[in-house]
Amino acid sequence: MHTRNFALSASRRAPALSIAHQRLATRNPRNVGAAWRQRLAALCLAAVAAFAGNSARAQAAPKPDWSLADMPSQAGRIFVVTGGTSGMGFEDAKALAAAGARVVIVARNPERGAEAIAKIRADDPDAQLQFESVDLADLSTVRALGARLRDSLPRVDGLINNAAIMAPPERGTSPDGLEAQFATNYAGHFVLTAELLPLLRRSEAPRVVTLSSIAALRGRIDFHDLQSERSYEPMVAYAQSKLACLMFARELQRRSDAAGWGLQSLAAHPGVAVTELVARGPGLDSAQGQQWASRREHYQTAAQGAIPTLFAATAPEAVGGTYYGPTGPMEINGPLGLATVPPAAQDAGVAARLWSVTEQLTETRFPAGAR
Ligand SMILES: NC(=O)c1ccc[n+]([C@@H]2O[C@H](COP(=O)([O-])OP(=O)(O)OC[C@H]3O[C@@H](n4cnc5c(N)ncnc54)[C@H](OP(=O)(O)O)[C@@H]3O)[C@@H](O)[C@H]2O)c1
C-alpha cells in the first residue's frame, strides 16, 4: 500500500516540476536550453521513481500460484478463526491445522462446531482444534469469549476475522441496537480484536486478517445513517459493513505502527465463492439467489476462496496493511494478487472517524498511543 502511494506521488510530481520549468523558460529566453535540460532531468527522475514504485509493488505482490504447498509449517502457532464452521473459515481452520497450528474455531452453533471438527479430524486425526461459542452480533458474548481466551491461551499468533452474514431481506438489530450486518461483520470483530490484543501482543509475529469483499467497491460509510435506520437496502448495508472491515484492517495497521503493538494487519477477499453465505442470507429462492446460482460455474470453491486469507495469515512475504484477493475478471476468481482498494477505503480521515465512532458505539477502547 505504501508502495502504491509512492508510485502515485512520483507520477504526480512530474507534471508539477515540468510546469515550473516551462514558466522559467518563458520568462527568460536565454534559459530555454537549461530549462529543457532540467525538465528532461526531472522527467528522468520521475521515471526512475515510478520504476522504483512499480518494482516495490511487484515485490509486495504475492506469487500468483501460491498454494497450501507453499505455506510454511505453523507448528507451535495459535490461531483464532471466526466463522470456522463453514465456507472459507472452515477451509482456513482445516489448512492451518494441517500445517500444525492449534486452531480455535469461533462461531455461534456448538453442533456445527463439533461437526466441523469431526470433518477435519476424519482426514487429520491429530488436528489440534477446539470450538468456542460466540455471537459476534452480541457484544456481551464477544467480551465473554475474550475473557475465556485470555484465561486459557498463552498467546494468539493469528486472528482471522472471517465470520459474516450477507443481505438478510429484513433489517435486523443486535442486542446492542446495531444493524445486524454492521454488528456481525464489523463491530463484533472490532471488539474481538480489542479483546485479543493483549494475547496478540504476546506473539513474536502476530497477524490479524480481516475479510472484506468486492462488494466493498460499492460501499459507502454513511455516518448519517450508519445503522440503516432511515432506509434499509440489504446489499447496501452489506457493502458498508465490508467496506468498514477493509478500513478497519488498514487503520489497525496504522494504529499498531503508531502505538508499537507490533501487529501485521492485513485484509483479504475470496472473490466469489460457493459457500452458505447466499443460502443463509437472501436465500437461494430469492431473485438475488437465483441470479447468483445462474453464474455458479464462474465462482471459486471455498478452498480456492480461502487462499488470499491463508497467504495473508501465514506467508512470510505478506505485507501488513495490504489487501489480497484473486485477480481474474472483476476479481471474482483467478490467481492470487493485490486486490483493488476502493477509493472510499483510502480516506484515512474517514477511517479514523469510523474507528472513533465504533469505539463509542461499542464502548470499546484500544489502548492509546503508549508503546
Ligand atoms: N462467499 C463469497 O462469495 C464471499 C464473497 C466475498 C466475501 N466473502 C466473505 O468471506 C467470509 C466468509 O464467508 P463465507 O462465504 O464462507 O460464509 P458462510 O459459509 O455463510 O460462513 C459464515 C460463517 O460465519 C459464522 N457466523 C455467522 N454469523 C455469526 C455470528 N453472529 N457470530 C459468530 N459467527 C457467525 C457462521 O457460523 P454459525 O452459523 O455456525 O455461527 C459461519 O461459520 C465473510 O466475511 C464474507 O463476507 C464471501
The ligand as an ORCA input file, in Angstrom:
! r2SCAN-3c Opt
* xyz 0 1
  N     -18.820    -16.423     -0.353
  C     -18.479    -15.369     -1.069
  O     -18.638    -15.341     -2.304
  C     -17.855    -14.188     -0.403
  C     -17.528    -13.092     -1.214
  C     -16.882    -12.001     -0.627
  C     -16.583    -12.021      0.715
  N     -16.938    -13.096      1.472
  C     -16.587    -13.060      2.890
  O     -15.975    -14.281      3.258
  C     -16.212    -14.530      4.652
  C     -16.673    -15.954      4.854
  O     -17.951    -16.091      4.270
  P     -18.498    -17.473      3.692
  O     -18.903    -17.192      2.306
  O     -17.545    -18.564      3.986
  O     -19.839    -17.630      4.561
  P     -20.572    -18.853      5.265
  O     -20.314    -20.150      4.588
  O     -22.009    -18.429      5.393
  O     -19.883    -18.883      6.703
  C     -20.129    -17.854      7.606
  C     -19.602    -18.249      8.975
  O     -19.850    -17.164      9.861
  C     -20.428    -17.678     11.055
  N     -21.290    -16.645     11.633
  C     -22.345    -16.031     11.048
  N     -22.912    -15.170     11.904
  C     -22.198    -15.228     13.055
  C     -22.308    -14.584     14.312
  N     -23.285    -13.698     14.582
  N     -21.406    -14.889     15.261
  C     -20.420    -15.802     15.033
  N     -20.286    -16.449     13.857
  C     -21.165    -16.165     12.880
  C     -21.184    -18.923     10.621
  O     -21.222    -19.854     11.682
  P     -22.504    -20.220     12.562
  O     -23.714    -20.029     11.723
  O     -22.217    -21.628     12.971
  O     -22.454    -19.265     13.699
  C     -20.261    -19.466      9.547
  O     -19.268    -20.271     10.121
  C     -17.201    -13.469      5.084
  O     -16.517    -12.424      5.723
  C     -17.798    -12.947      3.788
  O     -18.253    -11.607      3.884
  C     -17.576    -14.178      0.939
*
